[in-house]
Amino acid sequence: MKTRLGRTDLVVNPIGLGTNAVGGHNLFPNLDENAGRELVRSGLENGINFLDTAFIYGPKRSEEIVGEVVRESGRRSDFVIATKGSHKFVGNELVNDNSPAFLKQAVEESLQRLQTDYIDLFYIHFPDEDTPKDEAVGALKELKDQGKIRAIGVSNFTLEQLQEANKDGYVDVYQGAYNLLDRSAETDFFPYMREHQISFVPFYPLASGLLTGKYSKQTDVSEKNKKRPQFQPGVYERNLERIEQVRQIANSKGAEVSHIVLAWYLTRKEIDVIIPGAKNAGQVLHNLKTLNIQLTAEEITAIGEIFNS
């Protein structure tokens, strides 16, 4: 089962792999790099062909490990690698730079870390405050014309920034926040996606684990998650009630809540691929079970209404 990513010529398994927990030592404590290699390897061996990484995961280390595993496979052309750049260190301070010169440098450095001569999809990871966004994307268009990247993406842009970035029609993919607990993109971004044939790739699709169905009123929520909107008192309990309704659908199919949630995203016309993260090979294989889920029109409507209420 493969799908085309928007209007690009990239053909991907609808279930990709987010690799921020592969070498993302700055994001997750006590990561095991060998476990990271194994989870990427397991994904590639079991049908995943779309890998999402970034300079800032590590920093740099995620790209290096992904590149290493893809290279050892000897099948580079079978896989679609997406990476992101915009961050740079100024002393100890981390800043974003969208200037054409910096983005060209960022692509060259990502190519080296990934041990490849082309990047399938390169995103501007975050906007900066100064660079006109159409100039930033124009630099990526030059690299695309040179064959160094195959598709152009932007991430974390406001709608206005996206519109400026896409002034010349060069943006292929937009990555932004979207899940069943935060559907604001349906109003803010989806109409623009449809109009301009831009593919929307959601991040946080499982809402920091809440939409996996693993939480209950007895769960000891981490201090980090307690600060997130979906875990606030009152909101959290209401979300658990919604998830229990989804669990009924999951149980009827012999599936788990996360499979139903991920399958529902793939019914959105604007979404071609989802990139749930994983911390071990078992989670990669678990996410792939989503492809076995067939939601009826009634179930699709019902899930949407559960999270509208």
ROLOKE-7553 format. One record per atom (N, C-alpha, C): residue number from 1; atom name; x, y, z. Coordinates in steps of 0.2 Angstrom, whole numbers, plus 5000, padded with zeros to 4 digits. Each point is the difference from the previous one (the first is absolute). Example, Ala and Ser with C-alpha at 12.3 -4.5 7.8 and 13.67 -1.06 7.14 Angstrom:
2
  seq  atom    xx    yy    zz
    1     N  5066  4972  5039
    1    CA  4996  5006  5000
    1     C  5004  5006  5000
    2     N  4998  5005  4996
    2    CA  5004  5006  5001
    2     C  4996  5005  5003
***
This chain:
309
  seq  atom    xx    yy    zz
    1     N  5004  4994  5000
    1    CA  4996  5006  5000
    1     C  5004  5006  5000
    2     N  5000  5004  4995
    2    CA  5005  5006  4999
    2     C  4995  5006  4998
    3     N  5002  5006  5001
    3    CA  4997  5006  4998
    3     C  5004  5005  4998
    4     N  4998  5004  4996
    4    CA  5004  5006  4997
    4     C  5000  5006  5005
    5     N  5005  5003  5002
    5    CA  5001  5005  5005
    5     C  4998  5007  4996
    6     N  4994  5002  5001
    6    CA  4997  5006  4996
    6     C  5001  4999  4993
    7     N  5003  5006  4997
    7    CA  5001  5000  4993
    7     C  5007  4998  4998
    8     N  5004  4998  5005
    8    CA  5007  4998  4999
    8     C  5001  4993  4996
    9     N  5006  4998  4999
    9    CA  5000  4993  4997
    9     C  5003  4995  5005
   10     N  4999  5002  5006
   10    CA  5002  4996  5006
   10     C  4994  4995  5002
   11     N  5001  4994  4999
   11    CA  4995  4995  5002
   11     C  5002  4996  5006
   12     N  4996  5000  5005
   12    CA  5001  4998  5007
   12     C  4995  4996  5003
   13     N  5002  4995  5004
   13    CA  4996  4997  5005
   13     C  4996  5005  5004
   14     N  4994  5000  5001
   14    CA  4996  5005  5004
   14     C  5002  5000  5007
   15     N  5003  4995  5002
   15    CA  5003  5000  5007
   15     C  5007  5001  5000
   16     N  5003  5006  5001
   16    CA  5007  5001  5001
   16     C  5003  4999  5006
   17     N  5006  5003  5001
   17    CA  5003  4999  5007
   17     C  5003  5007  5002
   18     N  4998  5003  5005
   18    CA  5003  5006  5003
   18     C  5006  4997  5005
   19     N  5006  5003  4998
   19    CA  5006  4998  5004
   19     C  5003  5004  5005
   20     N  4996  5004  5003
   20    CA  5003  5005  5005
   20     C  5003  4996  5006
   21     N  4997  4994  5001
   21    CA  5003  4995  5005
   21     C  5006  4996  4998
   22     N  5002  5001  4994
   22    CA  5006  4997  4997
   22     C  5006  5005  5001
   23     N  5004  4999  5005
   23    CA  5005  5005  5000
   23     C  4998  5007  5003
   24     N  4994  5001  5002
   24    CA  4998  5006  5002
   24     C  5001  5001  5008
   25     N  5007  5000  5001
   25    CA  5002  5000  5007
   25     C  4998  5007  5004
   26     N  4999  5005  4996
   26    CA  4998  5006  5003
   26     C  4992  5000  5001
   27     N  4997  4995  4998
   27    CA  4992  5000  5001
   27     C  4998  4995  5005
   28     N  5004  4994  5000
   28    CA  4998  4995  5004
   28     C  5006  4997  5004
   29     N  4999  4999  5007
   29    CA  5006  4998  5004
   29     C  5002  4993  4999
   30     N  5006  4998  5000
   30    CA  5002  4993  5000
   30     C  4998  4996  4994
   31     N  5001  5003  4994
   31    CA  4998  4997  4994
   31     C  5006  4995  4999
   32     N  4998  4994  4997
   32    CA  5004  4994  4998
   32     C  5001  5001  4993
   33     N  5006  5002  4997
   33    CA  5001  5001  4993
   33     C  4999  4993  4996
   34     N  5002  4994  5003
   34    CA  4999  4994  4997
   34     C  4992  4998  4999
   35     N  4996  5002  5005
   35    CA  4993  4999  5000
   35     C  4997  5005  4994
   36     N  5003  5006  4999
   36    CA  4998  5004  4995
   36     C  5002  4997  4993
   37     N  5006  4998  4999
   37    CA  5001  4996  4994
   37     C  4995  4995  4999
   38     N  4999  4996  5005
   38    CA  4996  4994  4999
   38     C  4993  5002  4998
   39     N  4997  5005  5003
   39    CA  4993  5002  4998
   39     C  5000  5003  4993
   40     N  5005  5003  4998
   40    CA  5000  5003  4993
   40     C  5000  4994  4995
   41     N  5005  4995  5002
   41    CA  5001  4994  4996
   41     C  4994  4996  4999
   42     N  4996  4999  5006
   42    CA  4994  4996  5000
   42     C  4995  5003  4996
   43     N  4999  5007  5000
   43    CA  4996  5004  4996
   43     C  5001  4998  4993
   44     N  5006  5001  4997
   44    CA  5002  4999  4993
   44     C  4999  4993  4998
   45     N  5001  4995  5005
   45    CA  4999  4993  4998
   45     C  4993  4998  4999
   46     N  4995  5004  5003
   46    CA  4993  4998  5001
   46     C  4996  5005  4996
   47     N  5002  5004  4995
   47    CA  4996  5004  4995
   47     C  5000  5007  5001
   48     N  5003  5003  5006
   48    CA  5000  5007  5000
   48     C  5005  5002  4995
   49     N  4999  5006  4997
   49    CA  5005  5002  4995
   49     C  5001  5008  5001
   50     N  4996  5003  5005
   50    CA  5000  5007  5001
   50     C  5003  5002  5007
   51     N  5006  5003  5000
   51    CA  5003  5001  5006
   51     C  5000  5008  5001
   52     N  4998  5002  5006
   52    CA  5000  5007  5001
   52     C  5005  5002  5006
   53     N  5005  5004  4998
   53    CA  5005  5002  5005
   53     C  5002  5007  5000
   54     N  5005  5003  5003
   54    CA  5001  5007  5001
   54     C  5007  5001  5003
   55     N  5003  5006  4998
   55    CA  5006  5002  5003
   55     C  5000  5000  5007
   56     N  4994  5003  5003
   56    CA  5000  5001  5007
   56     C  4999  4994  5004
   57     N  4998  4994  4997
   57    CA  5000  4994  5004
   57     C  5007  4997  5001
   58     N  5002  5002  5006
   58    CA  5007  4998  5002
   58     C  5004  5005  5004
   59     N  5001  5006  4997
   59    CA  5000  5001  4993
   59     C  5004  4996  4996
   60     N  4998  4999  4993
   60    CA  5004  4997  4995
   60     C  5000  4992  5000
   61     N  4999  4997  5006
   61    CA  5002  4993  5001
   61     C  4994  4996  4997
   62     N  4994  5002  5000
   62    CA  4995  4997  4997
   62     C  5001  4999  4992
   63     N  5002  5005  4997
   63    CA  5002  5000  4993
   63     C  5005  4995  4999
   64     N  5005  5000  5004
   64    CA  5006  4996  4999
   64     C  4998  4992  5000
   65     N  4996  4999  5005
   65    CA  4998  4993  5001
   65     C  4995  4998  4995
   66     N  4995  5004  4998
   66    CA  4996  4998  4994
   66     C  5004  4999  4994
   67     N  5005  5004  4999
   67    CA  5004  5000  4994
   67     C  5004  4993  5000
   68     N  5002  4998  5006
   68    CA  5004  4994  5000
   68     C  4996  4994  4999
   69     N  4994  5000  5003
   69    CA  4996  4994  4999
   69     C  4998  4999  4992
   70     N  4998  5006  4997
   70    CA  4998  5000  4993
   70     C  5005  4998  4996
   71     N  5006  5002  5001
   71    CA  5006  4999  4996
   71     C  5002  4992  5001
   72     N  4999  4997  5006
   72    CA  5002  4993  5001
   72     C  4995  4996  4996
   73     N  4994  5002  4999
   73    CA  4995  4996  4997
   73     C  5001  4999  4992
   74     N  5004  5005  4997
   74    CA  5002  5000  4993
   74     C  4994  5001  4996
   75     N  4995  5003  5003
   75    CA  4994  5001  4996
   75     C  4997  5008  5000
   76     N  5005  5004  5000
   76    CA  4998  5007  5001
   76     C  4994  5003  4995
   77     N  5000  4997  4994
   77    CA  4995  5003  4996
   77     C  4993  4997  5002
   78     N  4999  4995  5004
   78    CA  4994  4997  5003
   78     C  4997  5005  5005
   79     N  5004  5004  5003
   79    CA  4998  5004  5006
   79     C  4999  5007  4998
   80     N  4995  5003  5004
   80    CA  4999  5008  5000
   80     C  5002  5003  5006
   81     N  5005  5004  5000
   81    CA  5003  5003  5006
   81     C  4998  5007  5000
   82     N  4997  5002  5006
   82    CA  4998  5007  5001
   82     C  5004  5003  5006
   83     N  5003  5006  4999
   83    CA  5004  5003  5006
   83     C  4998  5007  5000
   84     N  5002  5003  5005
   84    CA  4998  5007  5001
   84     C  5006  5004  5003
   85     N  5001  5006  4998
   85    CA  5005  5005  5002
   85     C  4997  5007  5001
   86     N  5004  5004  5004
   86    CA  4998  5007  5002
   86     C  5004  5002  5006
   87     N  5002  4995  5004
   87    CA  5003  5001  5007
   87     C  5007  5001  4999
   88     N  5003  5005  5003
   88    CA  5008  5000  5001
   88     C  5001  5003  5007
   89     N  5006  4998  5002
   89    CA  5003  5003  5006
   89     C  5004  5006  4999
   90     N  4998  5005  5004
   90    CA  5004  5006  5000
   90     C  5003  5000  5008
   91     N  5006  4998  5000
   91    CA  5002  4999  5007
   91     C  4996  4994  5003
   92     N  4997  5001  5006
   92    CA  4996  4995  5003
   92     C  4993  5001  4998
   93     N  4998  5005  4997
   93    CA  4993  5002  4998
   93     C  4998  4996  4994
   94     N  4994  4997  5000
   94    CA  4997  4997  4994
   94     C  4996  5005  4996
   95     N  5001  5002  4994
   95    CA  4996  5004  4996
   95     C  4998  4997  4994
   96     N  4995  5003  4996
   96    CA  4997  4998  4994
   96     C  5003  5005  4995
   97     N  5002  4997  4994
   97    CA  5002  5004  4994
   97     C  4997  4997  4994
   98     N  4997  5004  4996
   98    CA  4997  4998  4994
   98     C  5003  5003  4994
   99     N  5006  5003  5001
   99    CA  5003  5004  4995
   99     C  5002  4995  4994
  100     N  5000  5002  4994
  100    CA  5002  4995  4995
  100     C  5006  4997  5001
  101     N  5005  5004  5002
  101    CA  5007  4997  5001
  101     C  5000  4995  5005
  102     N  4997  5001  5006
  102    CA  5000  4995  5005
  102     C  4996  4994  4998
  103     N  4994  5001  4997
  103    CA  4997  4994  4998
  103     C  5004  4995  4995
  104     N  5003  5004  4995
  104    CA  5004  4996  4996
  104     C  5006  4996  5003
  105     N  5003  5003  5005
  105    CA  5005  4997  5005
  105     C  4997  4994  5004
  106     N  4994  5002  5002
  106    CA  4996  4994  5004
  106     C  4999  4994  4996
  107     N  4998  5001  4994
  107    CA  4999  4994  4996
  107     C  5006  4997  4998
  108     N  5006  5003  4999
  108    CA  5006  4997  4998
  108     C  5002  4996  5006
  109     N  4999  5002  5006
  109    CA  5003  4997  5006
  109     C  4995  4994  5002
  110     N  4994  5001  4999
  110    CA  4995  4994  5000
  110     C  5002  4994  4995
  111     N  5001  5002  4994
  111    CA  5002  4995  4995
  111     C  5006  4996  5003
  112     N  5005  5003  5003
  112    CA  5006  4997  5003
  112     C  4998  4995  5005
  113     N  4996  5003  5005
  113    CA  4998  4996  5006
  113     C  4996  4994  4998
  114     N  4996  5001  4995
  114    CA  4995  4994  4997
  114     C  5004  4996  4995
  115     N  5006  5001  4999
  115    CA  5004  4996  4995
  115     C  4996  4999  4993
  116     N  4998  5005  4998
  116    CA  4996  5000  4993
  116     C  5001  5006  4996
  117     N  4999  4999  4994
  117    CA  5001  5006  4995
  117     C  4993  5003  4998
  118     N  4995  4998  5003
  118    CA  4994  5004  5000
  118     C  4995  4999  5006
  119     N  4996  5005  5001
  119    CA  4995  4999  5006
  119     C  4993  5001  4996
  120     N  4996  4995  5002
  120    CA  4994  5000  4997
  120     C  4995  5005  5001
  121     N  5000  5002  5007
  121    CA  4996  5006  5002
  121     C  5004  5004  5005
  122     N  5001  5006  4999
  122    CA  5003  5005  5005
  122     C  4995  5005  5002
  123     N  4999  5000  5007
  123    CA  4996  5005  5003
  123     C  5004  5006  5003
  124     N  4998  5006  4999
  124    CA  5002  5006  5005
  124     C  4996  4998  5006
  125     N  5004  4999  5006
  125    CA  4997  4997  5006
  125     C  4996  5005  5004
  126     N  5003  5006  5000
  126    CA  4996  5005  5004
  126     C  5002  5007  4996
  127     N  4995  5004  5000
  127    CA  5001  5007  4997
  127     C  5005  5004  5004
  128     N  5004  5004  4997
  128    CA  5003  5006  5004
  128     C  4996  5006  4999
  129     N  5003  5005  5003
  129    CA  4996  5007  5000
  129     C  5002  5004  4995
  130     N  5005  4999  4996
  130    CA  5003  5005  4995
  130     C  4999  4998  4993
  131     N  5001  4994  4998
  131    CA  5000  4998  4993
  131     C  4993  5000  4997
  132     N  5000  5003  4994
  132    CA  4993  4999  4996
  132     C  5000  4993  4998
  133     N  4994  4997  5002
  133    CA  4999  4993  4999
  133     C  5001  4997  4993
  134     N  4998  5005  4995
  134    CA  5000  4998  4993
  134     C  5007  4999  4998
  135     N  5005  5004  5003
  135    CA  5007  5000  4999
  135     C  5003  4994  5003
  136     N  4998  4998  5005
  136    CA  5002  4994  5004
  136     C  4998  4994  4995
  137     N  4994  4999  4998
  137    CA  4998  4995  4996
  137     C  5003  5000  4993
  138     N  5002  5006  4998
  138    CA  5003  5001  4993
  138     C  5007  4997  5000
  139     N  5003  5000  5006
  139    CA  5007  4997  5001
  139     C  4999  4992  4999
  140     N  4995  4998  5003
  140    CA  4999  4992  5000
  140     C  4998  4998  4993
  141     N  4996  5005  4996
  141    CA  4998  4998  4993
  141     C  5007  5000  4996
  142     N  5005  5004  5001
  142    CA  5006  4999  4997
  142     C  5003  4993  5001
  143     N  5000  4998  5006
  143    CA  5003  4994  5002
  143     C  4996  4994  4997
  144     N  4993  5001  4999
  144    CA  4996  4995  4997
  144     C  5002  4999  4993
  145     N  5001  5006  4997
  145    CA  5002  5000  4993
  145     C  5007  4997  4998
  146     N  5004  5000  5006
  146    CA  5007  4997  4999
  146     C  4999  4993  5002
  147     N  4994  4997  5002
  147    CA  5000  4993  5002
  147     C  5002  4998  5007
  148     N  5001  5005  5004
  148    CA  5003  4999  5007
  148     C  4994  4998  5004
  149     N  4994  5003  4999
  149    CA  4994  4998  5003
  149     C  4994  4999  4995
  150     N  4995  4996  5002
  150    CA  4995  4998  4995
  150     C  4994  5004  5002
  151     N  4999  5002  5006
  151    CA  4993  5003  5002
  151     C  5002  5005  5005
  152     N  4996  5005  5001
  152    CA  5001  5006  5004
  152     C  4994  5000  5005
  153     N  5002  5001  5007
  153    CA  4995  5000  5005
  153     C  5002  5006  5005
  154     N  4994  5002  5003
  154    CA  5001  5005  5006
  154     C  4997  4997  5006
  155     N  5002  5002  5006
  155    CA  4997  4997  5006
  155     C  4999  5005  5005
  156     N  4995  5000  5004
  156    CA  4999  5005  5005
  156     C  4999  5007  4998
  157     N  4998  5001  4994
  157    CA  4999  5007  4997
  157     C  4992  5002  5002
  158     N  4999  5006  5001
  158    CA  4993  5002  5000
  158     C  4997  5000  4993
  159     N  4994  5000  5000
  159    CA  4997  5000  4993
  159     C  5002  5006  4996
  160     N  5001  5006  5003
  160    CA  5003  5006  4996
  160     C  5007  4998  4998
  161     N  5004  4997  5004
  161    CA  5007  4999  4998
  161     C  5000  4995  4994
  162     N  4995  4995  5001
  162    CA  5000  4995  4994
  162     C  4998  5003  4994
  163     N  4995  5004  5000
  163    CA  4998  5004  4994
  163     C  5005  5004  4997
  164     N  5005  5003  5004
  164    CA  5005  5004  4997
  164     C  5005  4995  4997
  165     N  5001  4994  5004
  165    CA  5005  4995  4998
  165     C  4998  4997  4993
  166     N  4994  5000  4999
  166    CA  4997  4996  4994
  166     C  4998  5005  4995
  167     N  5003  5006  5000
  167    CA  4998  5005  4995
  167     C  5001  4998  4993
  168     N  5005  4996  4999
  168    CA  5002  4998  4993
  168     C  4998  4993  4999
  169     N  4996  4997  5005
  169    CA  4997  4993  4999
  169     C  5005  4995  5001
  170     N  5005  5001  5004
  170    CA  5006  4995  5000
  170     C  4999  4995  5006
  171     N  4996  5002  5005
  171    CA  4999  4995  5006
  171     C  4996  4994  4998
  172     N  5003  4994  5002
  172    CA  4996  4994  4999
  172     C  4997  4997  5006
  173     N  5003  5001  5006
  173    CA  4998  4997  5006
  173     C  5000  5005  5006
  174     N  4995  4999  5004
  174    CA  5000  5004  5006
  174     C  4999  4996  5006
  175     N  5005  5000  5005
  175    CA  4999  4996  5006
  175     C  4998  5005  5006
  176     N  4995  4998  5003
  176    CA  4997  5004  5006
  176     C  4997  4996  5005
  177     N  4998  5003  5005
  177    CA  4996  4997  5006
  177     C  4993  4998  4998
  178     N  4998  4994  5001
  178    CA  4994  4997  4999
  178     C  4998  4994  5003
  179     N  4995  4999  5004
  179    CA  4998  4994  5002
  179     C  4993  5000  5002
  180     N  4997  4995  5002
  180    CA  4992  5000  5002
  180     C  4999  5005  5006
  181     N  5005  5002  5004
  181    CA  4999  5004  5005
  181     C  5001  5007  4998
  182     N  5003  5001  4995
  182    CA  5002  5007  4997
  182     C  4999  5000  4993
  183     N  4994  5002  4998
  183    CA  4998  5000  4993
  183     C  5000  5007  4996
  184     N  5003  5004  5003
  184    CA  5000  5007  4998
  184     C  5002  5001  4993
  185     N  5005  4995  4998
  185    CA  5002  5000  4993
  185     C  4995  4999  4995
  186     N  4994  4997  5002
  186    CA  4995  4999  4995
  186     C  4997  5006  4997
  187     N  5000  5005  5005
  187    CA  4997  5007  4998
  187     C  5006  5004  4997
  188     N  5006  5000  5003
  188    CA  5005  5005  4999
  188     C  5004  4998  4993
  189     N  5001  4993  5000
  189    CA  5005  4998  4994
  189     C  4997  4996  4995
  190     N  4995  4996  5002
  190    CA  4998  4995  4995
  190     C  4997  5003  4993
  191     N  4996  5005  5001
  191    CA  4998  5003  4994
  191     C  5005  5002  4995
  192     N  5006  5003  5003
  192    CA  5006  5002  4996
  192     C  5003  4994  4997
  193     N  5001  4995  5004
  193    CA  5003  4994  4997
  193     C  4996  4997  4994
  194     N  4993  5000  5000
  194    CA  4996  4997  4995
  194     C  5001  5005  4994
  195     N  5000  5006  5001
  195    CA  5000  5005  4994
  195     C  5007  5000  4997
  196     N  5005  4998  5003
  196    CA  5007  5001  4997
  196     C  5003  4993  5000
  197     N  4996  4995  5001
  197    CA  5003  4993  4999
  197     C  5006  4999  5004
  198     N  5000  5002  5007
  198    CA  5006  4999  5004
  198     C  4998  4995  5005
  199     N  5004  4995  5001
  199    CA  4999  4994  5005
  199     C  5001  5003  5007
  200     N  4995  4998  5004
  200    CA  5001  5002  5007
  200     C  5003  4994  5004
  201     N  5005  5000  5004
  201    CA  5003  4995  5004
  201     C  4999  5002  5007
  202     N  4996  4997  5004
  202    CA  4999  5002  5007
  202     C  5006  4997  5005
  203     N  5002  5005  5004
  203    CA  5004  4997  5005
  203     C  4996  5000  5007
  204     N  5003  4997  5005
  204    CA  4996  4998  5006
  204     C  4993  4996  4998
  205     N  5000  4996  4996
  205    CA  4994  4997  4998
  205     C  4996  4996  5006
  206     N  5004  4997  5005
  206    CA  4998  4997  5005
  206     C  5000  5004  5007
  207     N  5000  5007  4999
  207    CA  5000  5004  5005
  207     C  5004  4998  5007
  208     N  5006  5000  4998
  208    CA  5005  4998  5006
  208     C  4998  4993  5004
  209     N  4997  4996  4996
  209    CA  4998  4993  5002
  209     C  4993  5000  5003
  210     N  4997  5005  5001
  210    CA  4993  5000  5003
  210     C  4995  4996  4995
  211     N  5001  5001  4993
  211    CA  4995  4997  4996
  211     C  5002  4992  4998
  212     N  5005  4998  5004
  212    CA  5002  4993  4999
  212     C  4995  4995  5004
  213     N  4996  5004  5005
  213    CA  4996  4996  5004
  213     C  5003  4997  5006
  214     N  5006  5002  5001
  214    CA  5004  4997  5006
  214     C  4999  5003  5007
  215     N  4997  5006  5000
  215    CA  4998  5004  5006
  215     C  4994  4998  5003
  216     N  4999  5001  5006
  216    CA  4994  4999  5004
  216     C  5000  5005  5006
  217     N  4995  5001  5003
  217    CA  5000  5004  5006
  217     C  5005  4999  5005
  218     N  5002  4993  5000
  218    CA  5005  4998  5005
  218     C  5007  5001  4998
  219     N  5001  5002  4993
  219    CA  5007  5001  4998
  219     C  5003  5005  5003
  220     N  5007  4999  5002
  220    CA  5004  5006  5003
  220     C  5003  5004  4994
  221     N  4997  5005  4998
  221    CA  5002  5005  4995
  221     C  5006  5003  5001
  222     N  5005  5000  4996
  222    CA  5006  5003  5001
  222     C  5000  5008  5001
  223     N  5005  5002  5003
  223    CA  5000  5008  5001
  223     C  5000  5003  4993
  224     N  5003  4998  4995
  224    CA  5001  5003  4994
  224     C  4993  5000  4996
  225     N  4996  4994  5001
  225    CA  4994  5000  4997
  225     C  4994  5004  5003
  226     N  5001  5001  5007
  226    CA  4995  5004  5004
  226     C  5000  5007  4998
  227     N  5005  5002  4996
  227    CA  5000  5007  4998
  227     C  4997  5001  4993
  228     N  4998  4994  4997
  228    CA  4997  5000  4993
  228     C  4992  5001  5001
  229     N  4997  5004  4995
  229    CA  4993  5002  5000
  229     C  4996  4994  5001
  230     N  5001  4994  4997
  230    CA  4996  4994  5000
  230     C  5000  4997  5006
  231     N  5005  5001  5005
  231    CA  5000  4997  5006
  231     C  4998  5004  5006
  232     N  4997  5006  4998
  232    CA  4998  5005  5006
  232     C  4994  4997  5003
  233     N  4999  5001  5007
  233    CA  4994  4998  5004
  233     C  4994  5001  4996
  234     N  4995  4996  5000
  234    CA  4994  5001  4997
  234     C  5000  4998  4993
  235     N  5005  5003  4996
  235    CA  5001  4998  4993
  235     C  5003  4993  4999
  236     N  5004  4998  5005
  236    CA  5003  4993  4999
  236     C  4994  4995  5001
  237     N  4996  5001  5005
  237    CA  4995  4995  5002
  237     C  4995  5000  4994
  238     N  4999  5005  4997
  238    CA  4995  5000  4994
  238     C  5003  4997  4994
  239     N  5007  5001  4999
  239    CA  5003  4996  4995
  239     C  5000  4993  5001
  240     N  5001  4998  5006
  240    CA  5000  4992  5002
  240     C  4993  4997  4998
  241     N  4995  5004  5001
  241    CA  4993  4998  4998
  241     C  4999  4999  4992
  242     N  5003  5005  4997
  242    CA  5000  4999  4992
  242     C  5004  4994  4998
  243     N  5006  4999  5003
  243    CA  5004  4995  4998
  243     C  4997  4993  5001
  244     N  4996  5000  5006
  244    CA  4996  4993  5001
  244     C  4995  4999  4995
  245     N  4997  5005  4997
  245    CA  4995  4999  4995
  245     C  5004  4997  4993
  246     N  5006  5003  4999
  246    CA  5004  4997  4995
  246     C  5002  4993  5001
  247     N  5001  4998  5006
  247    CA  5002  4994  5002
  247     C  4995  4994  4998
  248     N  4993  5003  5001
  248    CA  4995  4995  4998
  248     C  5000  4998  4993
  249     N  5002  5005  4995
  249    CA  5001  4999  4993
  249     C  5006  4995  4999
  250     N  5005  5002  5004
  250    CA  5006  4996  4999
  250     C  4999  4992  5002
  251     N  4997  4999  5006
  251    CA  4998  4994  5002
  251     C  4996  4996  4995
  252     N  4995  5003  4997
  252    CA  4996  4997  4995
  252     C  5004  4997  4994
  253     N  5006  5003  4999
  253    CA  5005  4998  4994
  253     C  5006  4996  5003
  254     N  5000  4999  5006
  254    CA  5006  4996  5003
  254     C  5006  5004  4999
  255     N  4999  5007  5001
  255    CA  5006  5004  4999
  255     C  5001  5004  5006
  256     N  5005  5005  5000
  256    CA  5001  5004  5006
  256     C  4998  5007  4998
  257     N  4999  5005  5005
  257    CA  4998  5006  4999
  257     C  5005  5004  4995
  258     N  5006  4999  5001
  258    CA  5005  5004  4995
  258     C  4999  4998  4993
  259     N  4998  4994  4999
  259    CA  4999  4998  4993
  259     C  4994  5003  4997
  260     N  4995  5001  5004
  260    CA  4994  5003  4997
  260     C  5001  5008  4999
  261     N  5004  5003  5005
  261    CA  5001  5007  4999
  261     C  5005  5001  4994
  262     N  5005  4996  4999
  262    CA  5004  5002  4994
  262     C  4997  4998  4994
  263     N  4995  4995  5000
  263    CA  4997  4998  4994
  263     C  4995  5006  4998
  264     N  4997  5003  5005
  264    CA  4995  5006  4999
  264     C  5004  5006  4997
  265     N  5006  5001  5002
  265    CA  5004  5006  4996
  265     C  5000  4998  4993
  266     N  5002  4994  4998
  266    CA  5001  4998  4993
  266     C  4993  5001  4996
  267     N  4995  5001  5003
  267    CA  4993  5001  4996
  267     C  5000  5007  4999
  268     N  5004  5005  5002
  268    CA  5000  5007  4999
  268     C  5003  5001  4993
  269     N  4997  5003  4995
  269    CA  5002  5001  4994
  269     C  5007  5004  4999
  270     N  5001  5004  5005
  270    CA  5006  5004  5001
  270     C  5006  4996  5002
  271     N  4999  4995  5003
  271    CA  5006  4996  5003
  271     C  5001  4993  4996
  272     N  5006  5000  4998
  272    CA  5002  4994  4996
  272     C  5004  4995  5004
  273     N  5004  5003  5005
  273    CA  5005  4996  5004
  273     C  5000  5002  5007
  274     N  5000  4996  5005
  274    CA  5001  5002  5007
  274     C  5007  4997  5002
  275     N  5003  5003  5005
  275    CA  5007  4998  5002
  275     C  5000  4999  5008
  276     N  4996  4995  5002
  276    CA  5001  4999  5008
  276     C  5007  4998  5002
  277     N  5002  5003  5005
  277    CA  5007  4998  5003
  277     C  5000  4993  5003
  278     N  5006  4998  5001
  278    CA  5000  4993  5004
  278     C  5007  5001  5004
  279     N  5000  4996  5005
  279    CA  5006  5000  5004
  279     C  5003  4993  5000
  280     N  4996  4995  4997
  280    CA  5003  4993  4999
  280     C  4997  4997  4994
  281     N  5003  4994  4998
  281    CA  4998  4997  4994
  281     C  4993  4998  5001
  282     N  4998  4997  5006
  282    CA  4993  4998  5001
  282     C  4995  5005  4998
  283     N  5001  5007  5002
  283    CA  4995  5005  4999
  283     C  5000  5001  4992
  284     N  5005  4999  4997
  284    CA  5000  5001  4992
  284     C  4995  4995  4997
  285     N  5001  4994  5002
  285    CA  4995  4995  4998
  285     C  4993  5001  5002
  286     N  4999  5002  5006
  286    CA  4994  5002  5003
  286     C  4996  5005  4995
  287     N  5004  5006  4999
  287    CA  4997  5005  4996
  287     C  4998  4997  4993
  288     N  5004  4996  4997
  288    CA  4998  4997  4993
  288     C  4994  4996  5000
  289     N  4997  4998  5006
  289    CA  4994  4996  5000
  289     C  4994  5005  4998
  290     N  5001  5007  5000
  290    CA  4995  5004  4998
  290     C  4998  4999  4993
  291     N  5004  4997  4996
  291    CA  4999  4999  4993
  291     C  4994  4995  4999
  292     N  4999  4996  5005
  292    CA  4995  4995  5000
  292     C  4993  5002  5001
  293     N  5000  5006  5002
  293    CA  4993  5003  5003
  293     C  4996  5003  4994
  294     N  4994  4998  4999
  294    CA  4996  5003  4996
  294     C  4994  5003  5004
  295     N  4999  5007  4999
  295    CA  4995  5003  5004
  295     C  4994  5001  4995
  296     N  4994  4999  5003
  296    CA  4994  5001  4996
  296     C  4999  5008  5000
  297     N  4996  5002  4995
  297    CA  4998  5007  5000
  297     C  4996  5002  5006
  298     N  4996  4995  5003
  298    CA  4997  5002  5006
  298     C  5005  5001  5006
  299     N  5005  4995  5000
  299    CA  5005  5001  5005
  299     C  5004  5006  5000
  300     N  5002  5002  4994
  300    CA  5004  5006  4998
  300     C  4996  5006  5003
  301     N  4994  5000  4999
  301    CA  4995  5006  5002
  301     C  5000  5000  5007
  302     N  4999  4994  5003
  302    CA  4999  4999  5008
  302     C  5006  5003  5003
  303     N  5006  4998  4998
  303    CA  5006  5002  5003
  303     C  5001  5008  5000
  304     N  4999  5002  4994
  304    CA  5000  5008  4999
  304     C  4995  5003  5005
  305     N  4994  4997  5001
  305    CA  4995  5003  5005
  305     C  5002  5000  5007
  306     N  5003  4994  5002
  306    CA  5003  4999  5007
  306     C  5004  5006  5002
  307     N  5005  5002  4995
  307    CA  5005  5005  5002
  307     C  4998  5007  4998
  308     N  4993  5000  4997
  308    CA  4997  5007  4999
  308     C  4997  5002  5006
  309     N  4997  4995  5004
  309    CA  4996  5002  5006
  309     C  5003  5003  5006
***
